[in-house]
Amino acid sequence: MKSDTKNNLKIPNHIAFIMDGNGRWATKRLLPRKAGHKEGVKTMKKVIADCVELGIKYISFYAFSTENKNRPKDEVDALMKLIRDNIYVMLKELIDKGVRVVFMGDLSYFSEDIRESLERVIAESADGKKAVVNIGLNYGSRDEIVKAVNECIEEGVSVDEASFARHLYTAQLPDPDVIVRTSGEMRLSNFMLYQAAYSEMIVTKTLWPDFGRKDLESILREYSDRERRFGKI
Ligand code: FPP
């Protein structure tokens, strides 16, 4: 954890976002839910740029969960179109500024063209040193843990916490220092259950499409005021 002297804020090494409230944002405006997701992509891009500017090194997002697949077909189709049309375009500028992008989740679910875009993003950003953006796509923490257990069984060796964590999608990432959930819901919803053991949870009522720099700064202020004891006194 380091201090940002400008604003006297403690800057977390890893911040993770559960982007919630897109549907409500759209419904409030009498728009289809997919309009909320579209606006959510714009927020995501701005939040990454703000986090990078503030010096945060790891930034994770829950973009599409294993359970989101069970939403009505037209909403899932709209989300797939959004990912297909935006994943590269949204990230290109950030990749050019030195951001590395990785994905967590079972990517075999996605169509070949989407997987190609994801591969392109991974390949083009591989040398990025400024920050790592980690996007959960068809990600579910229980699914991740079961996969890790099966890999450990296949290896046939006894595991400890460190070796187990190497089988998670997040093997190359530190645990999140802070997990932010927008729209006021107070749950993890199958997000980073193992990695969240000592993460600070911060919930804001702001809906994801409305989330901006002021919300981010207020979260960092709250995080700065938290005393993290990791079980010690
Ligand atoms: C939760 O809001 C949000 C989602 C299920 C999808 C989030 C996805 C994005 C912001 C874009 C992903 C795209 C790319 C390119 C990575 P909700 O629909 O559950 O909102 P509600 O609780 O108000 O109904």
Boltz pocket constraint, residues with backbone or C-beta under 6 A from the ligand:
constraints:
  - pocket:
      binder: B
      contacts: [[A, 19], [A, 20], [A, 21], [A, 22], [A, 23], [A, 24], [A, 25], [A, 36], [A, 37], [A, 40], [A, 41], [A, 44], [A, 62], [A, 63], [A, 64], [A, 68], [A, 79], [A, 82], [A, 83], [A, 86], [A, 87], [A, 90], [A, 135], [A, 183]]
      max_distance: 6.0
